[in-house]
Amino acid sequence: MKGDIVESVVEYLAKEIVEDAEAVEVTIIEEGPDEVVAEVRAAKRDMGRVIGRRGRVARAIRAVAQAAAEEEGLDAGVEFID
C-alpha cells in the first residue's frame, strides 16, 4: 500500500518522543496518485512534545517523512491532530 514506509517512520519517531506510546496513532491518507498525508494523533499531554518549541520537532518529522516518501516515489505531508 502507498505510504507504508512513511507510516512506519512517522509512527516510530512519534512513539520515541512521547511518554504514552500506546496512544500514538498514525493514519495514511492518499491525497493523489503520488501524494500521501500522515495524520498523527497522540495523547493531549504529549502533543507539545511531538510539535516541539516553535514547531522544530514537527518540522524534523515532516523532513524525515518526505525522505521516506521519496523511497516510494511519493510526496508526503504530516498533520498533527488534537
PDB file of N, CA, C and O in Angstrom:
ATOM      1  N   MET A   1       0.837  -1.178   0.000  1.00  0.00           N
ATOM      2  CA  MET A   1       0.000   0.000   0.000  1.00  0.00           C
ATOM      3  C   MET A   1       0.888   1.250   0.000  1.00  0.00           C
ATOM      4  O   MET A   1       1.993   1.247   0.542  1.00  0.00           O
ATOM      5  N   LYS A   2       0.387   2.292  -0.608  1.00  0.00           N
ATOM      6  CA  LYS A   2       1.151   3.544  -0.651  1.00  0.00           C
ATOM      7  C   LYS A   2       1.377   4.091   0.751  1.00  0.00           C
ATOM      8  O   LYS A   2       0.473   4.086   1.586  1.00  0.00           O
ATOM      9  N   GLY A   3       2.578   4.558   0.995  1.00  0.00           N
ATOM     10  CA  GLY A   3       2.873   5.227   2.249  1.00  0.00           C
ATOM     11  C   GLY A   3       3.226   4.323   3.411  1.00  0.00           C
ATOM     12  O   GLY A   3       3.283   4.785   4.550  1.00  0.00           O
ATOM     13  N   ASP A   4       3.465   3.047   3.154  1.00  0.00           N
ATOM     14  CA  ASP A   4       3.806   2.135   4.245  1.00  0.00           C
ATOM     15  C   ASP A   4       5.092   2.548   4.952  1.00  0.00           C
ATOM     16  O   ASP A   4       5.171   2.508   6.180  1.00  0.00           O
ATOM     17  N   ILE A   5       6.092   2.942   4.179  1.00  0.00           N
ATOM     18  CA  ILE A   5       7.364   3.358   4.763  1.00  0.00           C
ATOM     19  C   ILE A   5       7.163   4.641   5.564  1.00  0.00           C
ATOM     20  O   ILE A   5       7.680   4.776   6.673  1.00  0.00           O
ATOM     21  N   VAL A   6       6.419   5.571   5.003  1.00  0.00           N
ATOM     22  CA  VAL A   6       6.141   6.839   5.698  1.00  0.00           C
ATOM     23  C   VAL A   6       5.439   6.559   7.017  1.00  0.00           C
ATOM     24  O   VAL A   6       5.820   7.105   8.052  1.00  0.00           O
ATOM     25  N   GLU A   7       4.432   5.724   6.989  1.00  0.00           N
ATOM     26  CA  GLU A   7       3.682   5.395   8.203  1.00  0.00           C
ATOM     27  C   GLU A   7       4.599   4.791   9.270  1.00  0.00           C
ATOM     28  O   GLU A   7       4.539   5.179  10.437  1.00  0.00           O
ATOM     29  N   SER A   8       5.435   3.856   8.872  1.00  0.00           N
ATOM     30  CA  SER A   8       6.340   3.206   9.823  1.00  0.00           C
ATOM     31  C   SER A   8       7.313   4.200  10.450  1.00  0.00           C
ATOM     32  O   SER A   8       7.527   4.196  11.663  1.00  0.00           O
ATOM     33  N   VAL A   9       7.896   5.046   9.616  1.00  0.00           N
ATOM     34  CA  VAL A   9       8.890   6.006  10.100  1.00  0.00           C
ATOM     35  C   VAL A   9       8.254   7.032  11.033  1.00  0.00           C
ATOM     36  O   VAL A   9       8.787   7.307  12.108  1.00  0.00           O
ATOM     37  N   VAL A  10       7.129   7.595  10.634  1.00  0.00           N
ATOM     38  CA  VAL A  10       6.467   8.613  11.457  1.00  0.00           C
ATOM     39  C   VAL A  10       5.993   8.006  12.776  1.00  0.00           C
ATOM     40  O   VAL A  10       6.130   8.622  13.833  1.00  0.00           O
ATOM     41  N   GLU A  11       5.443   6.816  12.712  1.00  0.00           N
ATOM     42  CA  GLU A  11       4.971   6.153  13.937  1.00  0.00           C
ATOM     43  C   GLU A  11       6.139   5.886  14.884  1.00  0.00           C
ATOM     44  O   GLU A  11       6.020   6.119  16.087  1.00  0.00           O
ATOM     45  N   TYR A  12       7.251   5.408  14.364  1.00  0.00           N
ATOM     46  CA  TYR A  12       8.428   5.145  15.190  1.00  0.00           C
ATOM     47  C   TYR A  12       8.912   6.427  15.865  1.00  0.00           C
ATOM     48  O   TYR A  12       9.153   6.445  17.072  1.00  0.00           O
ATOM     49  N   LEU A  13       9.053   7.494  15.085  1.00  0.00           N
ATOM     50  CA  LEU A  13       9.539   8.756  15.642  1.00  0.00           C
ATOM     51  C   LEU A  13       8.606   9.284  16.727  1.00  0.00           C
ATOM     52  O   LEU A  13       9.057   9.683  17.800  1.00  0.00           O
ATOM     53  N   ALA A  14       7.318   9.284  16.448  1.00  0.00           N
ATOM     54  CA  ALA A  14       6.348   9.812  17.409  1.00  0.00           C
ATOM     55  C   ALA A  14       6.357   8.994  18.697  1.00  0.00           C
ATOM     56  O   ALA A  14       6.308   9.563  19.787  1.00  0.00           O
ATOM     57  N   LYS A  15       6.419   7.683  18.589  1.00  0.00           N
ATOM     58  CA  LYS A  15       6.401   6.830  19.786  1.00  0.00           C
ATOM     59  C   LYS A  15       7.657   7.014  20.629  1.00  0.00           C
ATOM     60  O   LYS A  15       7.608   6.871  21.851  1.00  0.00           O
ATOM     61  N   GLU A  16       8.774   7.327  19.994  1.00  0.00           N
ATOM     62  CA  GLU A  16      10.006   7.544  20.739  1.00  0.00           C
ATOM     63  C   GLU A  16      10.010   8.872  21.480  1.00  0.00           C
ATOM     64  O   GLU A  16      10.731   9.025  22.467  1.00  0.00           O
ATOM     65  N   ILE A  17       9.220   9.831  21.024  1.00  0.00           N
ATOM     66  CA  ILE A  17       9.201  11.171  21.615  1.00  0.00           C
ATOM     67  C   ILE A  17       8.242  11.259  22.793  1.00  0.00           C
ATOM     68  O   ILE A  17       8.545  11.926  23.782  1.00  0.00           O
ATOM     69  N   VAL A  18       7.100  10.607  22.707  1.00  0.00           N
ATOM     70  CA  VAL A  18       6.039  10.776  23.699  1.00  0.00           C
ATOM     71  C   VAL A  18       6.244   9.908  24.937  1.00  0.00           C
ATOM     72  O   VAL A  18       7.055   8.982  24.939  1.00  0.00           O
ATOM     73  N   GLU A  19       5.491  10.229  25.986  1.00  0.00           N
ATOM     74  CA  GLU A  19       5.510   9.401  27.189  1.00  0.00           C
ATOM     75  C   GLU A  19       4.547   8.228  27.074  1.00  0.00           C
ATOM     76  O   GLU A  19       4.841   7.129  27.544  1.00  0.00           O
ATOM     77  N   ASP A  20       3.380   8.464  26.441  1.00  0.00           N
ATOM     78  CA  ASP A  20       2.357   7.422  26.295  1.00  0.00           C
ATOM     79  C   ASP A  20       2.370   6.906  24.850  1.00  0.00           C
ATOM     80  O   ASP A  20       1.572   7.334  24.017  1.00  0.00           O
ATOM     81  N   ALA A  21       3.283   5.987  24.578  1.00  0.00           N
ATOM     82  CA  ALA A  21       3.449   5.474  23.212  1.00  0.00           C
ATOM     83  C   ALA A  21       2.223   4.705  22.723  1.00  0.00           C
ATOM     84  O   ALA A  21       1.972   4.635  21.520  1.00  0.00           O
ATOM     85  N   GLU A  22       1.466   4.134  23.648  1.00  0.00           N
ATOM     86  CA  GLU A  22       0.274   3.371  23.260  1.00  0.00           C
ATOM     87  C   GLU A  22      -0.800   4.259  22.631  1.00  0.00           C
ATOM     88  O   GLU A  22      -1.627   3.776  21.858  1.00  0.00           O
ATOM     89  N   ALA A  23      -0.793   5.550  22.956  1.00  0.00           N
ATOM     90  CA  ALA A  23      -1.820   6.471  22.465  1.00  0.00           C
ATOM     91  C   ALA A  23      -1.513   7.008  21.070  1.00  0.00           C
ATOM     92  O   ALA A  23      -2.358   7.673  20.471  1.00  0.00           O
ATOM     93  N   VAL A  24      -0.335   6.735  20.548  1.00  0.00           N
ATOM     94  CA  VAL A  24       0.052   7.261  19.232  1.00  0.00           C
ATOM     95  C   VAL A  24      -0.635   6.470  18.126  1.00  0.00           C
ATOM     96  O   VAL A  24      -0.590   5.241  18.098  1.00  0.00           O
ATOM     97  N   GLU A  25      -1.271   7.204  17.215  1.00  0.00           N
ATOM     98  CA  GLU A  25      -1.899   6.598  16.038  1.00  0.00           C
ATOM     99  C   GLU A  25      -1.447   7.371  14.810  1.00  0.00           C
ATOM    100  O   GLU A  25      -1.467   8.602  14.798  1.00  0.00           O
ATOM    101  N   VAL A  26      -1.041   6.648  13.784  1.00  0.00           N
ATOM    102  CA  VAL A  26      -0.675   7.283  12.519  1.00  0.00           C
ATOM    103  C   VAL A  26      -1.545   6.672  11.432  1.00  0.00           C
ATOM    104  O   VAL A  26      -1.589   5.454  11.260  1.00  0.00           O
ATOM    105  N   THR A  27      -2.234   7.539  10.704  1.00  0.00           N
ATOM    106  CA  THR A  27      -3.115   7.117   9.621  1.00  0.00           C
ATOM    107  C   THR A  27      -2.615   7.732   8.323  1.00  0.00           C
ATOM    108  O   THR A  27      -2.319   8.926   8.272  1.00  0.00           O
ATOM    109  N   ILE A  28      -2.520   6.923   7.279  1.00  0.00           N
ATOM    110  CA  ILE A  28      -2.087   7.416   5.971  1.00  0.00           C
ATOM    111  C   ILE A  28      -3.313   7.672   5.111  1.00  0.00           C
ATOM    112  O   ILE A  28      -4.184   6.813   4.978  1.00  0.00           O
ATOM    113  N   ILE A  29      -3.370   8.863   4.530  1.00  0.00           N
ATOM    114  CA  ILE A  29      -4.459   9.241   3.630  1.00  0.00           C
ATOM    115  C   ILE A  29      -3.850   9.545   2.267  1.00  0.00           C
ATOM    116  O   ILE A  29      -2.906  10.327   2.160  1.00  0.00           O
ATOM    117  N   GLU A  30      -4.393   8.927   1.235  1.00  0.00           N
ATOM    118  CA  GLU A  30      -3.909   9.185  -0.119  1.00  0.00           C
ATOM    119  C   GLU A  30      -4.555  10.455  -0.641  1.00  0.00           C
ATOM    120  O   GLU A  30      -5.779  10.532  -0.752  1.00  0.00           O
ATOM    121  N   GLU A  31      -3.743  11.446  -0.959  1.00  0.00           N
ATOM    122  CA  GLU A  31      -4.231  12.734  -1.435  1.00  0.00           C
ATOM    123  C   GLU A  31      -4.270  12.804  -2.956  1.00  0.00           C
ATOM    124  O   GLU A  31      -4.961  13.650  -3.523  1.00  0.00           O
ATOM    125  N   GLY A  32      -3.558  11.951  -3.594  1.00  0.00           N
ATOM    126  CA  GLY A  32      -3.491  11.943  -5.047  1.00  0.00           C
ATOM    127  C   GLY A  32      -2.694  10.731  -5.488  1.00  0.00           C
ATOM    128  O   GLY A  32      -2.345   9.883  -4.667  1.00  0.00           O
ATOM    129  N   PRO A  33      -2.404  10.642  -6.772  1.00  0.00           N
ATOM    130  CA  PRO A  33      -1.684   9.463  -7.255  1.00  0.00           C
ATOM    131  C   PRO A  33      -0.275   9.332  -6.680  1.00  0.00           C
ATOM    132  O   PRO A  33       0.234   8.221  -6.531  1.00  0.00           O
ATOM    133  N   ASP A  34       0.355  10.460  -6.358  1.00  0.00           N
ATOM    134  CA  ASP A  34       1.726  10.417  -5.853  1.00  0.00           C
ATOM    135  C   ASP A  34       1.891  11.195  -4.558  1.00  0.00           C
ATOM    136  O   ASP A  34       2.991  11.660  -4.259  1.00  0.00           O
ATOM    137  N   GLU A  35       0.826  11.346  -3.783  1.00  0.00           N
ATOM    138  CA  GLU A  35       0.916  12.141  -2.566  1.00  0.00           C
ATOM    139  C   GLU A  35       0.143  11.476  -1.429  1.00  0.00           C
ATOM    140  O   GLU A  35      -0.984  11.017  -1.614  1.00  0.00           O
ATOM    141  N   VAL A  36       0.760  11.430  -0.265  1.00  0.00           N
ATOM    142  CA  VAL A  36       0.113  10.895   0.923  1.00  0.00           C
ATOM    143  C   VAL A  36       0.278  11.888   2.073  1.00  0.00           C
ATOM    144  O   VAL A  36       1.206  12.697   2.092  1.00  0.00           O
ATOM    145  N   VAL A  37      -0.645  11.804   3.026  1.00  0.00           N
ATOM    146  CA  VAL A  37      -0.570  12.617   4.231  1.00  0.00           C
ATOM    147  C   VAL A  37      -0.661  11.666   5.420  1.00  0.00           C
ATOM    148  O   VAL A  37      -1.554  10.821   5.489  1.00  0.00           O
ATOM    149  N   ALA A  38       0.276  11.819   6.351  1.00  0.00           N
ATOM    150  CA  ALA A  38       0.252  11.033   7.580  1.00  0.00           C
ATOM    151  C   ALA A  38      -0.404  11.883   8.663  1.00  0.00           C
ATOM    152  O   ALA A  38       0.084  12.965   8.989  1.00  0.00           O
ATOM    153  N   GLU A  39      -1.499  11.396   9.213  1.00  0.00           N
ATOM    154  CA  GLU A  39      -2.165  12.082  10.310  1.00  0.00           C
ATOM    155  C   GLU A  39      -1.689  11.460  11.611  1.00  0.00           C
ATOM    156  O   GLU A  39      -1.811  10.252  11.814  1.00  0.00           O
ATOM    157  N   VAL A  40      -1.153  12.282  12.482  1.00  0.00           N
ATOM    158  CA  VAL A  40      -0.598  11.806  13.751  1.00  0.00           C
ATOM    159  C   VAL A  40      -1.511  12.238  14.884  1.00  0.00           C
ATOM    160  O   VAL A  40      -1.841  13.416  15.024  1.00  0.00           O
ATOM    161  N   ARG A  41      -1.913  11.267  15.687  1.00  0.00           N
ATOM    162  CA  ARG A  41      -2.700  11.547  16.884  1.00  0.00           C
ATOM    163  C   ARG A  41      -1.915  11.008  18.077  1.00  0.00           C
ATOM    164  O   ARG A  41      -1.343   9.920  18.023  1.00  0.00           O
ATOM    165  N   ALA A  42      -1.901  11.792  19.153  1.00  0.00           N
ATOM    166  CA  ALA A  42      -1.228  11.376  20.385  1.00  0.00           C
ATOM    167  C   ALA A  42      -2.064  11.870  21.560  1.00  0.00           C
ATOM    168  O   ALA A  42      -3.014  12.633  21.383  1.00  0.00           O
ATOM    169  N   ALA A  43      -1.706  11.433  22.747  1.00  0.00           N
ATOM    170  CA  ALA A  43      -2.398  11.897  23.949  1.00  0.00           C
ATOM    171  C   ALA A  43      -2.251  13.417  24.045  1.00  0.00           C
ATOM    172  O   ALA A  43      -1.235  13.978  23.636  1.00  0.00           O
ATOM    173  N   LYS A  44      -3.272  14.071  24.587  1.00  0.00           N
ATOM    174  CA  LYS A  44      -3.264  15.543  24.682  1.00  0.00           C
ATOM    175  C   LYS A  44      -1.984  16.059  25.336  1.00  0.00           C
ATOM    176  O   LYS A  44      -1.393  17.030  24.864  1.00  0.00           O
ATOM    177  N   ARG A  45      -1.561  15.419  26.408  1.00  0.00           N
ATOM    178  CA  ARG A  45      -0.391  15.916  27.138  1.00  0.00           C
ATOM    179  C   ARG A  45       0.915  15.705  26.365  1.00  0.00           C
ATOM    180  O   ARG A  45       1.934  16.306  26.704  1.00  0.00           O
ATOM    181  N   ASP A  46       0.893  14.867  25.342  1.00  0.00           N
ATOM    182  CA  ASP A  46       2.101  14.592  24.556  1.00  0.00           C
ATOM    183  C   ASP A  46       2.201  15.415  23.276  1.00  0.00           C
ATOM    184  O   ASP A  46       3.251  15.422  22.633  1.00  0.00           O
ATOM    185  N   MET A  47       1.133  16.106  22.895  1.00  0.00           N
ATOM    186  CA  MET A  47       1.164  16.851  21.630  1.00  0.00           C
ATOM    187  C   MET A  47       2.250  17.926  21.629  1.00  0.00           C
ATOM    188  O   MET A  47       2.871  18.180  20.597  1.00  0.00           O
ATOM    189  N   GLY A  48       2.478  18.550  22.770  1.00  0.00           N
ATOM    190  CA  GLY A  48       3.535  19.552  22.866  1.00  0.00           C
ATOM    191  C   GLY A  48       4.903  18.962  22.581  1.00  0.00           C
ATOM    192  O   GLY A  48       5.743  19.612  21.959  1.00  0.00           O
ATOM    193  N   ARG A  49       5.133  17.742  23.026  1.00  0.00           N
ATOM    194  CA  ARG A  49       6.401  17.065  22.766  1.00  0.00           C
ATOM    195  C   ARG A  49       6.556  16.759  21.271  1.00  0.00           C
ATOM    196  O   ARG A  49       7.640  16.911  20.709  1.00  0.00           O
ATOM    197  N   VAL A  50       5.476  16.331  20.645  1.00  0.00           N
ATOM    198  CA  VAL A  50       5.527  15.952  19.228  1.00  0.00           C
ATOM    199  C   VAL A  50       5.739  17.186  18.346  1.00  0.00           C
ATOM    200  O   VAL A  50       6.445  17.120  17.340  1.00  0.00           O
ATOM    201  N   ILE A  51       5.133  18.298  18.721  1.00  0.00           N
ATOM    202  CA  ILE A  51       5.261  19.512  17.916  1.00  0.00           C
ATOM    203  C   ILE A  51       6.556  20.247  18.244  1.00  0.00           C
ATOM    204  O   ILE A  51       7.220  20.766  17.347  1.00  0.00           O
ATOM    205  N   GLY A  52       6.915  20.292  19.514  1.00  0.00           N
ATOM    206  CA  GLY A  52       8.165  20.926  19.916  1.00  0.00           C
ATOM    207  C   GLY A  52       8.066  22.436  19.972  1.00  0.00           C
ATOM    208  O   GLY A  52       7.079  23.028  19.537  1.00  0.00           O
ATOM    209  N   ARG A  53       9.105  23.046  20.515  1.00  0.00           N
ATOM    210  CA  ARG A  53       9.134  24.505  20.595  1.00  0.00           C
ATOM    211  C   ARG A  53       9.241  25.101  19.211  1.00  0.00           C
ATOM    212  O   ARG A  53      10.100  24.739  18.406  1.00  0.00           O
ATOM    213  N   ARG A  54       8.332  26.031  18.966  1.00  0.00           N
ATOM    214  CA  ARG A  54       8.255  26.703  17.663  1.00  0.00           C
ATOM    215  C   ARG A  54       8.143  25.717  16.500  1.00  0.00           C
ATOM    216  O   ARG A  54       8.506  26.047  15.371  1.00  0.00           O
ATOM    217  N   GLY A  55       7.649  24.521  16.767  1.00  0.00           N
ATOM    218  CA  GLY A  55       7.415  23.545  15.709  1.00  0.00           C
ATOM    219  C   GLY A  55       8.658  22.854  15.185  1.00  0.00           C
ATOM    220  O   GLY A  55       8.628  22.258  14.109  1.00  0.00           O
ATOM    221  N   ARG A  56       9.745  22.925  15.927  1.00  0.00           N
ATOM    222  CA  ARG A  56      11.002  22.329  15.440  1.00  0.00           C
ATOM    223  C   ARG A  56      10.911  20.825  15.283  1.00  0.00           C
ATOM    224  O   ARG A  56      11.375  20.282  14.280  1.00  0.00           O
ATOM    225  N   VAL A  57      10.319  20.138  16.255  1.00  0.00           N
ATOM    226  CA  VAL A  57      10.204  18.681  16.176  1.00  0.00           C
ATOM    227  C   VAL A  57       9.268  18.307  15.031  1.00  0.00           C
ATOM    228  O   VAL A  57       9.541  17.367  14.285  1.00  0.00           O
ATOM    229  N   ALA A  58       8.170  19.037  14.892  1.00  0.00           N
ATOM    230  CA  ALA A  58       7.221  18.770  13.808  1.00  0.00           C
ATOM    231  C   ALA A  58       7.893  18.939  12.450  1.00  0.00           C
ATOM    232  O   ALA A  58       7.681  18.125  11.552  1.00  0.00           O
ATOM    233  N   ARG A  59       8.706  19.990  12.289  1.00  0.00           N
ATOM    234  CA  ARG A  59       9.422  20.196  11.023  1.00  0.00           C
ATOM    235  C   ARG A  59      10.390  19.051  10.754  1.00  0.00           C
ATOM    236  O   ARG A  59      10.518  18.593   9.618  1.00  0.00           O
ATOM    237  N   ALA A  60      11.067  18.592  11.795  1.00  0.00           N
ATOM    238  CA  ALA A  60      12.006  17.480  11.631  1.00  0.00           C
ATOM    239  C   ALA A  60      11.275  16.204  11.221  1.00  0.00           C
ATOM    240  O   ALA A  60      11.747  15.472  10.352  1.00  0.00           O
ATOM    241  N   ILE A  61      10.128  15.936  11.841  1.00  0.00           N
ATOM    242  CA  ILE A  61       9.337  14.749  11.482  1.00  0.00           C
ATOM    243  C   ILE A  61       8.869  14.857  10.033  1.00  0.00           C
ATOM    244  O   ILE A  61       8.904  13.874   9.293  1.00  0.00           O
ATOM    245  N   ARG A  62       8.435  16.038   9.631  1.00  0.00           N
ATOM    246  CA  ARG A  62       7.997  16.228   8.233  1.00  0.00           C
ATOM    247  C   ARG A  62       9.141  15.994   7.256  1.00  0.00           C
ATOM    248  O   ARG A  62       8.937  15.398   6.198  1.00  0.00           O
ATOM    249  N   ALA A  63      10.347  16.457   7.596  1.00  0.00           N
ATOM    250  CA  ALA A  63      11.501  16.278   6.711  1.00  0.00           C
ATOM    251  C   ALA A  63      11.851  14.798   6.568  1.00  0.00           C
ATOM    252  O   ALA A  63      12.142  14.333   5.466  1.00  0.00           O
ATOM    253  N   VAL A  64      11.825  14.062   7.670  1.00  0.00           N
ATOM    254  CA  VAL A  64      12.131  12.629   7.619  1.00  0.00           C
ATOM    255  C   VAL A  64      11.035  11.883   6.858  1.00  0.00           C
ATOM    256  O   VAL A  64      11.324  10.955   6.103  1.00  0.00           O
ATOM    257  N   ALA A  65       9.776  12.289   7.056  1.00  0.00           N
ATOM    258  CA  ALA A  65       8.666  11.655   6.337  1.00  0.00           C
ATOM    259  C   ALA A  65       8.808  11.862   4.831  1.00  0.00           C
ATOM    260  O   ALA A  65       8.556  10.945   4.049  1.00  0.00           O
ATOM    261  N   GLN A  66       9.210  13.061   4.426  1.00  0.00           N
ATOM    262  CA  GLN A  66       9.396  13.339   2.997  1.00  0.00           C
ATOM    263  C   GLN A  66      10.524  12.485   2.430  1.00  0.00           C
ATOM    264  O   GLN A  66      10.414  11.964   1.320  1.00  0.00           O
ATOM    265  N   ALA A  67      11.601  12.341   3.187  1.00  0.00           N
ATOM    266  CA  ALA A  67      12.715  11.499   2.737  1.00  0.00           C
ATOM    267  C   ALA A  67      12.265  10.046   2.597  1.00  0.00           C
ATOM    268  O   ALA A  67      12.652   9.362   1.650  1.00  0.00           O
ATOM    269  N   ALA A  68      11.452   9.578   3.537  1.00  0.00           N
ATOM    270  CA  ALA A  68      10.923   8.211   3.455  1.00  0.00           C
ATOM    271  C   ALA A  68      10.000   8.056   2.258  1.00  0.00           C
ATOM    272  O   ALA A  68      10.012   7.021   1.591  1.00  0.00           O
ATOM    273  N   ALA A  69       9.199   9.085   1.980  1.00  0.00           N
ATOM    274  CA  ALA A  69       8.271   9.035   0.848  1.00  0.00           C
ATOM    275  C   ALA A  69       9.020   8.966  -0.475  1.00  0.00           C
ATOM    276  O   ALA A  69       8.566   8.314  -1.416  1.00  0.00           O
ATOM    277  N   GLU A  70      10.145   9.624  -0.549  1.00  0.00           N
ATOM    278  CA  GLU A  70      10.930   9.598  -1.786  1.00  0.00           C
ATOM    279  C   GLU A  70      11.408   8.193  -2.119  1.00  0.00           C
ATOM    280  O   GLU A  70      11.631   7.876  -3.288  1.00  0.00           O
ATOM    281  N   GLU A  71      11.569   7.346  -1.106  1.00  0.00           N
ATOM    282  CA  GLU A  71      11.917   5.941  -1.336  1.00  0.00           C
ATOM    283  C   GLU A  71      10.813   5.227  -2.120  1.00  0.00           C
ATOM    284  O   GLU A  71      11.074   4.280  -2.862  1.00  0.00           O
ATOM    285  N   GLU A  72       9.585   5.695  -1.942  1.00  0.00           N
ATOM    286  CA  GLU A  72       8.438   5.104  -2.622  1.00  0.00           C
ATOM    287  C   GLU A  72       8.017   5.905  -3.852  1.00  0.00           C
ATOM    288  O   GLU A  72       7.045   5.554  -4.521  1.00  0.00           O
ATOM    289  N   GLY A  73       8.738   6.968  -4.146  1.00  0.00           N
ATOM    290  CA  GLY A  73       8.382   7.810  -5.283  1.00  0.00           C
ATOM    291  C   GLY A  73       7.169   8.676  -5.010  1.00  0.00           C
ATOM    292  O   GLY A  73       6.405   8.977  -5.927  1.00  0.00           O
ATOM    293  N   LEU A  74       6.981   9.081  -3.765  1.00  0.00           N
ATOM    294  CA  LEU A  74       5.822   9.864  -3.370  1.00  0.00           C
ATOM    295  C   LEU A  74       6.239  11.195  -2.755  1.00  0.00           C
ATOM    296  O   LEU A  74       7.408  11.421  -2.443  1.00  0.00           O
ATOM    297  N   ASP A  75       5.241  12.073  -2.589  1.00  0.00           N
ATOM    298  CA  ASP A  75       5.380  13.266  -1.770  1.00  0.00           C
ATOM    299  C   ASP A  75       4.587  12.997  -0.507  1.00  0.00           C
ATOM    300  O   ASP A  75       3.541  12.351  -0.550  1.00  0.00           O
ATOM    301  N   ALA A  76       5.085  13.496   0.627  1.00  0.00           N
ATOM    302  CA  ALA A  76       4.386  13.234   1.881  1.00  0.00           C
ATOM    303  C   ALA A  76       4.239  14.506   2.693  1.00  0.00           C
ATOM    304  O   ALA A  76       5.097  15.388   2.673  1.00  0.00           O
ATOM    305  N   GLY A  77       3.141  14.571   3.397  1.00  0.00           N
ATOM    306  CA  GLY A  77       2.902  15.625   4.368  1.00  0.00           C
ATOM    307  C   GLY A  77       2.561  14.982   5.686  1.00  0.00           C
ATOM    308  O   GLY A  77       2.172  13.815   5.735  1.00  0.00           O
ATOM    309  N   VAL A  78       2.703  15.732   6.751  1.00  0.00           N
ATOM    310  CA  VAL A  78       2.349  15.221   8.087  1.00  0.00           C
ATOM    311  C   VAL A  78       1.479  16.264   8.761  1.00  0.00           C
ATOM    312  O   VAL A  78       1.820  17.446   8.811  1.00  0.00           O
ATOM    313  N   GLU A  79       0.338  15.802   9.284  1.00  0.00           N
ATOM    314  CA  GLU A  79      -0.562  16.673  10.038  1.00  0.00           C
ATOM    315  C   GLU A  79      -0.692  16.143  11.446  1.00  0.00           C
ATOM    316  O   GLU A  79      -0.839  14.939  11.656  1.00  0.00           O
ATOM    317  N   PHE A  80      -0.637  17.045  12.413  1.00  0.00           N
ATOM    318  CA  PHE A  80      -0.758  16.668  13.818  1.00  0.00           C
ATOM    319  C   PHE A  80      -2.152  17.048  14.285  1.00  0.00           C
ATOM    320  O   PHE A  80      -2.530  18.219  14.246  1.00  0.00           O
ATOM    321  N   ILE A  81      -2.918  16.052  14.728  1.00  0.00           N
ATOM    322  CA  ILE A  81      -4.326  16.242  15.037  1.00  0.00           C
ATOM    323  C   ILE A  81      -4.542  16.095  16.533  1.00  0.00           C
ATOM    324  O   ILE A  81      -4.102  15.123  17.146  1.00  0.00           O
ATOM    325  N   ASP A  82      -5.232  17.080  17.117  1.00  0.00           N
ATOM    326  CA  ASP A  82      -5.533  17.019  18.561  1.00  0.00           C
ATOM    327  C   ASP A  82      -6.580  15.980  18.850  1.00  0.00           C
ATOM    328  O   ASP A  82      -6.958  15.789  20.006  1.00  0.00           O
TER     329      ASP A  82
END
